[in-house]
């Protein structure tokens, strides 16, 4: 029973980190988009999707 509780807590923590990272990726994307609107275009930029990776080792 205790092991099930630990596994559930680990999953919730892992999911929480993933959710936070996705939120931060969206914030960074919006900030960069805003910055790019205020500056002249410099050239092609890399897409942000999947640029951040986390490890839960």
ChimeraX commands (.cxc) that place a marker at each C-alpha (Angstrom):
marker #1 position 0.00,0.00,0.00 radius 0.5
marker #1 position 2.79,2.42,0.88 radius 0.5
marker #1 position 4.54,1.63,-2.41 radius 0.5
marker #1 position 1.39,2.53,-4.36 radius 0.5
marker #1 position 1.26,5.85,-2.55 radius 0.5
marker #1 position 4.91,6.55,-3.42 radius 0.5
marker #1 position 4.35,5.67,-7.08 radius 0.5
marker #1 position 1.33,7.97,-7.21 radius 0.5
marker #1 position 3.28,10.80,-5.57 radius 0.5
marker #1 position 6.16,10.31,-8.03 radius 0.5
marker #1 position 3.77,10.40,-11.00 radius 0.5
marker #1 position 2.10,13.56,-9.72 radius 0.5
marker #1 position 5.49,15.23,-9.21 radius 0.5
marker #1 position 6.74,14.15,-12.63 radius 0.5
marker #1 position 3.55,15.38,-14.27 radius 0.5
marker #1 position 3.78,18.62,-12.31 radius 0.5
marker #1 position 7.28,19.27,-13.60 radius 0.5
marker #1 position 6.23,18.50,-17.15 radius 0.5
marker #1 position 3.27,20.86,-16.85 radius 0.5
marker #1 position 5.48,23.62,-15.45 radius 0.5
marker #1 position 8.04,23.17,-18.21 radius 0.5
marker #1 position 5.34,23.35,-20.88 radius 0.5
marker #1 position 3.99,26.53,-19.28 radius 0.5
marker #1 position 7.46,28.09,-19.21 radius 0.5
marker #1 position 8.01,27.13,-22.85 radius 0.5
marker #1 position 4.81,28.96,-23.77 radius 0.5
marker #1 position 5.85,32.03,-21.76 radius 0.5
marker #1 position 9.28,32.12,-23.43 radius 0.5
marker #1 position 7.65,31.73,-26.84 radius 0.5
marker #1 position 5.30,34.65,-26.17 radius 0.5
marker #1 position 8.11,36.85,-24.86 radius 0.5
marker #1 position 10.27,36.10,-27.88 radius 0.5
marker #1 position 7.38,36.80,-30.23 radius 0.5
marker #1 position 6.79,40.14,-28.52 radius 0.5
marker #1 position 10.49,40.99,-28.70 radius 0.5
marker #1 position 10.61,40.08,-32.39 radius 0.5
marker #1 position 7.69,42.40,-33.12 radius 0.5
marker #1 position 9.57,45.32,-31.58 radius 0.5
marker #1 position 12.80,44.65,-33.48 radius 0.5
marker #1 position 13.66,44.37,-37.14 radius 0.5
marker #1 position 13.76,40.84,-38.55 radius 0.5
marker #1 position 17.22,39.28,-38.34 radius 0.5
marker #1 position 16.56,36.10,-40.25 radius 0.5
marker #1 position 15.05,32.68,-39.70 radius 0.5
marker #1 position 14.88,31.42,-36.15 radius 0.5
marker #1 position 14.63,27.87,-34.87 radius 0.5
marker #1 position 11.19,26.62,-33.83 radius 0.5
marker #1 position 10.67,26.48,-30.07 radius 0.5
marker #1 position 8.58,23.31,-29.96 radius 0.5
marker #1 position 10.55,20.59,-28.23 radius 0.5
marker #1 position 13.60,22.76,-27.68 radius 0.5
marker #1 position 13.49,22.24,-23.92 radius 0.5
marker #1 position 14.05,18.77,-22.55 radius 0.5
marker #1 position 13.85,17.54,-19.01 radius 0.5
marker #1 position 15.05,14.36,-17.44 radius 0.5
marker #1 position 13.39,12.67,-14.50 radius 0.5
marker #1 position 16.25,10.30,-13.72 radius 0.5
marker link #1:1,2 radius 0.2
marker link #1:2,3 radius 0.2
marker link #1:3,4 radius 0.2
marker link #1:4,5 radius 0.2
marker link #1:5,6 radius 0.2
marker link #1:6,7 radius 0.2
marker link #1:7,8 radius 0.2
marker link #1:8,9 radius 0.2
marker link #1:9,10 radius 0.2
marker link #1:10,11 radius 0.2
marker link #1:11,12 radius 0.2
marker link #1:12,13 radius 0.2
marker link #1:13,14 radius 0.2
marker link #1:14,15 radius 0.2
marker link #1:15,16 radius 0.2
marker link #1:16,17 radius 0.2
marker link #1:17,18 radius 0.2
marker link #1:18,19 radius 0.2
marker link #1:19,20 radius 0.2
marker link #1:20,21 radius 0.2
marker link #1:21,22 radius 0.2
marker link #1:22,23 radius 0.2
marker link #1:23,24 radius 0.2
marker link #1:24,25 radius 0.2
marker link #1:25,26 radius 0.2
marker link #1:26,27 radius 0.2
marker link #1:27,28 radius 0.2
marker link #1:28,29 radius 0.2
marker link #1:29,30 radius 0.2
marker link #1:30,31 radius 0.2
marker link #1:31,32 radius 0.2
marker link #1:32,33 radius 0.2
marker link #1:33,34 radius 0.2
marker link #1:34,35 radius 0.2
marker link #1:35,36 radius 0.2
marker link #1:36,37 radius 0.2
marker link #1:37,38 radius 0.2
marker link #1:38,39 radius 0.2
marker link #1:39,40 radius 0.2
marker link #1:40,41 radius 0.2
marker link #1:41,42 radius 0.2
marker link #1:42,43 radius 0.2
marker link #1:43,44 radius 0.2
marker link #1:44,45 radius 0.2
marker link #1:45,46 radius 0.2
marker link #1:46,47 radius 0.2
marker link #1:47,48 radius 0.2
marker link #1:48,49 radius 0.2
marker link #1:49,50 radius 0.2
marker link #1:50,51 radius 0.2
marker link #1:51,52 radius 0.2
marker link #1:52,53 radius 0.2
marker link #1:53,54 radius 0.2
marker link #1:54,55 radius 0.2
marker link #1:55,56 radius 0.2
marker link #1:56,57 radius 0.2
view
